[in-house]
């Protein structure tokens, strides 16, 4: 979810659900180290840019990528210092650029090395160390290989596994194709939970709405959803009520979501931030309503203006509220 799950999107999601765990974009451990090597003030500013978050985003996991036990241990220390609730190692991204850095899905071929990385992180941090991965890569996709990967990494200190129930092809498919072309094999993940009931397992891949996701909780410990939440946020408006039995929030109206971001946008604007990085995440909130196309065009043009201020959010929300949305 690079380029999507930034701090502004995560704050928007908090207007929909107060309880779900949110993840940062994947941050390279090497990039964090390069920030730490700079002068003190610059280092602090750049680290804040990479992993800073508003307290309203909690609970939140820092997602990292890397293959160096030393650098990942330093990332785990940072996650602890910044008061993250979890640090998640990405062993699922098949992008060519990520592979060039020798991390992401290609590391599934080296379970012992992933175990060393996880162990290095676990030794320096008390927050949960979790791993996001696929069911296999290329022709290394047998159930036995998946089980071997899980066993080694769990033994090293991983607290939970977020498993995308597709394998990844490291060559021949781009990241988008790798999210749709390899077959979903939920049965492998279900069998894994049967064979390793003591291991916490989240299922990921192919879930398009709240009720489909809820069904998985009959056997899985959790469900991870990415792009379907980003593209269709209102589909998840009853998440807290249905999953967490919390009736305190209802996020079915885009006007409420947009207006509730005003205080956050004011703080961002006050430190020199532009409105557009926040506003760009809001265009999907009007999905399926009458006049959405016209509203999106107007809102996008207005929010892109250099002088756009947070009051635009209140104006946009009022327009929707006046027509019942």
C-alpha positions as CSV (number, residue, x, y, z in Angstrom):
1,X,0.0,0.0,0.0
2,X,2.9,2.3,-0.8
3,X,1.6,5.8,-1.6
4,X,-1.8,5.0,0.0
5,X,-1.6,4.3,3.8
6,X,0.1,7.5,4.8
7,X,-0.6,9.4,8.0
8,X,-3.5,11.3,6.5
9,X,-5.3,8.2,5.2
10,X,-4.9,6.6,8.6
11,X,-6.5,9.5,10.3
12,X,-9.4,9.3,7.9
13,X,-9.8,5.6,8.7
14,X,-10.0,6.5,12.3
15,X,-13.2,8.4,11.5
16,X,-14.6,5.1,10.3
17,X,-13.2,2.7,12.9
18,X,-11.6,3.4,16.3
19,X,-10.5,-0.2,16.9
20,X,-9.0,-1.8,13.8
21,X,-5.2,-2.0,13.6
22,X,-3.8,0.2,10.9
23,X,-0.4,-0.2,9.2
24,X,2.0,2.4,7.8
25,X,3.4,2.2,4.3
26,X,6.4,-0.1,4.1
27,X,9.5,1.8,5.3
28,X,12.9,0.4,4.4
29,X,15.1,-0.2,7.4
30,X,18.0,1.1,5.3
31,X,16.2,4.5,4.9
32,X,15.7,4.7,8.6
33,X,19.4,4.1,9.2
34,X,20.4,6.7,6.6
35,X,18.2,9.2,8.6
36,X,19.9,8.2,11.8
37,X,23.3,8.9,10.3
38,X,22.4,12.5,9.6
39,X,22.9,15.5,11.9
40,X,20.7,15.4,15.0
41,X,18.0,17.9,13.9
42,X,17.9,16.7,10.3
43,X,17.8,13.1,11.5
44,X,14.8,13.8,13.8
45,X,12.9,15.7,11.1
46,X,13.5,12.9,8.5
47,X,12.6,10.1,10.8
48,X,9.4,12.0,11.8
49,X,8.6,12.3,8.1
50,X,9.0,8.6,7.6
51,X,7.4,7.2,10.7
52,X,5.7,10.0,12.6
53,X,2.0,9.6,13.4
54,X,-0.8,11.4,15.2
55,X,-1.8,9.8,18.5
56,X,-5.4,9.4,17.2
57,X,-4.1,6.7,14.7
58,X,-3.4,4.2,17.4
59,X,-3.5,1.2,17.5
60,X,-0.9,1.3,14.7
61,X,1.9,-1.0,13.3
62,X,5.1,0.2,11.7
63,X,5.6,-1.9,8.6
64,X,9.3,-2.3,7.6
65,X,11.2,-4.0,4.8
66,X,14.8,-5.2,4.9
67,X,17.1,-8.2,5.1
68,X,19.7,-7.0,7.6
69,X,19.2,-8.2,11.2
70,X,21.2,-5.3,12.5
71,X,19.2,-2.6,10.7
72,X,15.9,-4.3,11.4
73,X,16.8,-4.4,15.1
74,X,17.5,-0.7,15.0
75,X,14.1,-0.2,13.3
76,X,12.5,-2.2,16.1
77,X,14.1,0.1,18.7
78,X,12.7,3.1,16.8
79,X,9.2,1.6,16.7
80,X,9.4,1.1,20.5
81,X,10.7,4.6,21.0
82,X,7.9,6.1,18.9
83,X,5.3,4.1,20.8
84,X,4.1,1.9,18.0
85,X,1.9,-1.0,19.0
86,X,3.6,-3.5,16.7
87,X,6.4,-3.8,14.1
88,X,5.6,-5.8,11.0
89,X,8.2,-7.2,8.7
90,X,7.1,-7.3,5.1
91,X,8.0,-10.6,3.4
92,X,5.1,-10.4,0.9
93,X,5.9,-7.5,-1.6
94,X,6.9,-8.9,-5.0
95,X,7.9,-5.6,-6.6
96,X,11.1,-5.6,-8.7
97,X,12.5,-2.6,-6.9
98,X,11.9,-4.3,-3.5
99,X,13.6,-7.5,-4.8
100,X,16.6,-5.4,-5.8
101,X,17.0,-4.4,-2.2
102,X,16.8,-8.2,-1.3
103,X,13.7,-7.9,0.8
104,X,10.0,-8.5,0.5
105,X,8.6,-11.7,-1.0
106,X,11.9,-13.0,-2.2
107,X,12.9,-13.6,1.4
108,X,10.4,-16.5,1.6
109,X,13.1,-18.6,-0.1
110,X,15.3,-18.1,3.0
111,X,13.2,-18.9,6.1
112,X,16.3,-19.3,8.3
113,X,17.4,-15.8,7.4
114,X,14.0,-14.3,8.0
115,X,14.1,-16.1,11.4
116,X,17.4,-14.4,12.2
117,X,15.9,-11.0,11.3
118,X,12.9,-11.6,13.5
119,X,15.0,-12.8,16.3
120,X,17.2,-9.7,16.2
121,X,14.1,-7.5,16.4
122,X,12.6,-9.5,19.2
123,X,15.7,-9.3,21.3
124,X,15.6,-5.5,21.4
125,X,11.9,-4.8,21.6
126,X,9.0,-5.8,23.8
127,X,6.3,-4.8,21.2
128,X,4.9,-7.6,19.0
129,X,7.0,-8.6,16.0
130,X,4.7,-9.8,13.2
131,X,5.3,-10.9,9.6
132,X,3.3,-10.3,6.5
133,X,3.9,-12.9,3.7
134,X,2.6,-15.0,0.9
135,X,1.7,-18.7,0.8
136,X,4.8,-19.2,-1.4
137,X,6.8,-17.9,-4.3
138,X,7.4,-19.2,-7.8
139,X,7.6,-23.0,-7.7
140,X,8.4,-23.0,-4.0
141,X,4.7,-23.2,-3.0
142,X,4.1,-26.5,-1.3
143,X,2.3,-26.7,2.0
144,X,5.3,-28.3,3.6
145,X,7.5,-25.3,2.6
146,X,4.9,-22.9,4.0
147,X,4.8,-24.8,7.3
148,X,8.6,-24.8,7.5
149,X,8.7,-21.1,7.0
150,X,6.1,-20.5,9.7
151,X,7.7,-22.8,12.2
152,X,11.2,-21.3,11.9
153,X,10.0,-17.7,12.0
154,X,7.6,-18.4,14.9
155,X,10.3,-20.1,16.9
156,X,12.5,-17.0,16.3
157,X,9.9,-14.7,18.1
158,X,7.2,-13.7,15.6
159,X,3.9,-13.1,17.4
160,X,1.5,-13.2,14.4
161,X,1.5,-14.0,10.7
162,X,-0.5,-12.0,8.2
163,X,-0.8,-14.4,5.2
164,X,-1.9,-13.3,1.8
165,X,-3.5,-16.5,0.5
166,X,-1.8,-16.2,-3.0
167,X,1.7,-17.1,-3.9
168,X,3.8,-14.5,-5.7
169,X,5.6,-14.8,-9.0
170,X,8.8,-12.9,-8.7
171,X,9.3,-12.7,-12.4
172,X,6.7,-12.3,-15.2
173,X,4.0,-10.6,-13.1
174,X,4.0,-7.0,-11.8
175,X,2.7,-6.2,-8.3
176,X,-0.8,-5.5,-9.5
177,X,-1.0,-8.8,-11.4
178,X,0.4,-10.6,-8.3
179,X,-2.7,-9.4,-6.4
180,X,-5.1,-11.0,-8.9
181,X,-3.6,-13.7,-11.1
182,X,-2.2,-16.3,-8.7
183,X,-5.1,-18.3,-7.3
184,X,-6.4,-17.7,-3.8
185,X,-5.9,-20.7,-1.7
186,X,-7.7,-20.0,1.6
187,X,-7.7,-23.8,2.3
188,X,-3.9,-23.8,2.8
189,X,-4.1,-21.0,5.5
190,X,-7.1,-22.8,7.2
191,X,-5.1,-26.0,7.3
192,X,-2.2,-24.1,8.8
193,X,-4.4,-22.8,11.6
194,X,-5.6,-26.4,12.2
195,X,-2.1,-27.7,12.3
196,X,-0.7,-24.8,14.3
197,X,-3.6,-23.7,16.5
198,X,-1.3,-21.8,18.9
199,X,0.0,-19.5,16.2
200,X,-1.9,-16.3,15.6
201,X,-2.9,-16.1,12.0
202,X,-4.5,-13.2,10.0
203,X,-5.9,-14.0,6.5
204,X,-5.4,-11.5,3.7
205,X,-6.4,-11.4,0.0
206,X,-9.7,-11.0,-1.9
207,X,-12.0,-9.7,0.8
208,X,-14.3,-7.0,-0.7
209,X,-16.7,-6.2,2.1
210,X,-17.3,-6.4,5.9
211,X,-19.5,-9.4,6.0
212,X,-17.1,-11.6,3.9
213,X,-14.3,-10.6,6.2
214,X,-16.4,-11.3,9.3
215,X,-17.0,-14.9,8.2
216,X,-13.2,-15.6,8.3
217,X,-13.2,-14.8,12.0
218,X,-14.9,-18.2,12.5
219,X,-11.4,-19.7,12.1
220,X,-8.8,-17.0,11.6
221,X,-7.5,-14.7,14.4
222,X,-7.9,-11.6,12.2
223,X,-8.4,-10.3,8.6
224,X,-6.2,-7.9,6.8
225,X,-7.7,-5.8,4.1
226,X,-5.9,-3.1,2.0
227,X,-7.1,-1.7,-1.3
228,X,-10.8,-2.5,-0.8
229,X,-10.8,-0.3,2.3
230,X,-9.0,2.5,0.4
231,X,-11.2,2.3,-2.7
232,X,-14.5,1.7,-0.9
233,X,-14.3,3.2,2.6
234,X,-18.0,3.4,3.2
235,X,-18.4,-0.3,2.8
236,X,-16.6,-0.6,6.2
237,X,-18.7,2.0,8.0
238,X,-20.2,-0.5,10.4
239,X,-16.9,-2.2,11.3
240,X,-16.8,-1.2,14.9
241,X,-20.4,-2.2,15.5
242,X,-20.2,-5.6,13.8
243,X,-16.7,-6.7,14.8
244,X,-16.1,-4.9,18.0
245,X,-19.6,-4.5,19.4
246,X,-19.0,-0.7,19.7
247,X,-22.0,1.3,18.8
248,X,-20.4,4.7,19.4
249,X,-19.5,5.4,15.8
250,X,-21.4,5.2,12.5
251,X,-19.5,6.2,9.4
252,X,-22.1,5.8,6.6
253,X,-22.3,9.5,5.7
254,X,-19.4,11.0,3.8
255,X,-20.3,14.5,5.2
256,X,-19.6,13.3,8.8
257,X,-16.2,11.7,7.8
258,X,-15.1,14.8,6.0
259,X,-16.2,17.3,8.6
260,X,-14.6,15.3,11.4
261,X,-11.2,15.7,9.7
262,X,-11.3,19.5,10.1
263,X,-9.4,19.7,13.5
264,X,-6.7,17.4,12.2
265,X,-6.4,19.4,9.0
266,X,-6.1,22.7,11.0
267,X,-3.1,21.3,12.9
268,X,-1.5,20.1,9.7
269,X,-2.1,23.5,8.0
270,X,-0.7,25.4,10.9
271,X,2.7,23.8,10.5
272,X,2.8,24.6,6.8
273,X,1.1,21.5,5.3
274,X,-1.0,21.7,2.2
275,X,-4.6,20.5,2.2
276,X,-4.3,18.3,-0.8
277,X,-2.3,15.4,0.8
278,X,-5.3,15.0,3.2
279,X,-8.1,15.8,0.7
280,X,-6.8,13.3,-1.9
281,X,-7.9,10.4,0.3
282,X,-11.5,11.7,0.5
283,X,-12.7,11.3,-3.1
284,X,-13.7,7.7,-2.6
285,X,-16.0,8.6,0.3
286,X,-18.8,9.7,-2.1
287,X,-18.8,6.4,-4.0
288,X,-22.3,5.5,-5.2
289,X,-24.1,8.7,-4.2
290,X,-26.0,11.0,-6.6
291,X,-23.8,13.8,-8.0
292,X,-20.6,12.1,-6.9
293,X,-18.8,12.8,-10.2
294,X,-19.5,16.5,-10.1
295,X,-18.6,16.8,-6.4
296,X,-15.3,15.0,-7.0
297,X,-14.3,17.3,-9.8
298,X,-15.1,20.4,-7.8
299,X,-13.4,19.1,-4.6
300,X,-10.3,17.9,-6.4
301,X,-9.8,21.3,-8.2
302,X,-10.5,23.3,-5.1
303,X,-8.3,21.2,-2.7
304,X,-5.4,21.3,-5.2
305,X,-5.2,25.1,-5.0
306,X,-2.1,26.3,-3.1
307,X,-4.2,28.5,-1.0
308,X,-6.8,25.8,-0.1
309,X,-7.5,25.9,3.7
310,X,-9.1,23.4,6.1
311,X,-12.4,25.4,5.9
312,X,-12.8,23.8,2.4
313,X,-13.5,20.5,4.3
314,X,-16.4,22.1,6.1
315,X,-17.8,23.5,2.9
316,X,-17.5,20.2,1.1
317,X,-19.2,18.4,4.0
318,X,-22.1,20.9,4.1
319,X,-22.7,20.5,0.4
320,X,-23.1,16.7,0.9
321,X,-25.2,17.2,4.1
322,X,-27.5,19.5,2.3
323,X,-28.5,16.7,-0.1
324,X,-28.8,14.1,2.5
325,X,-25.3,12.6,2.5
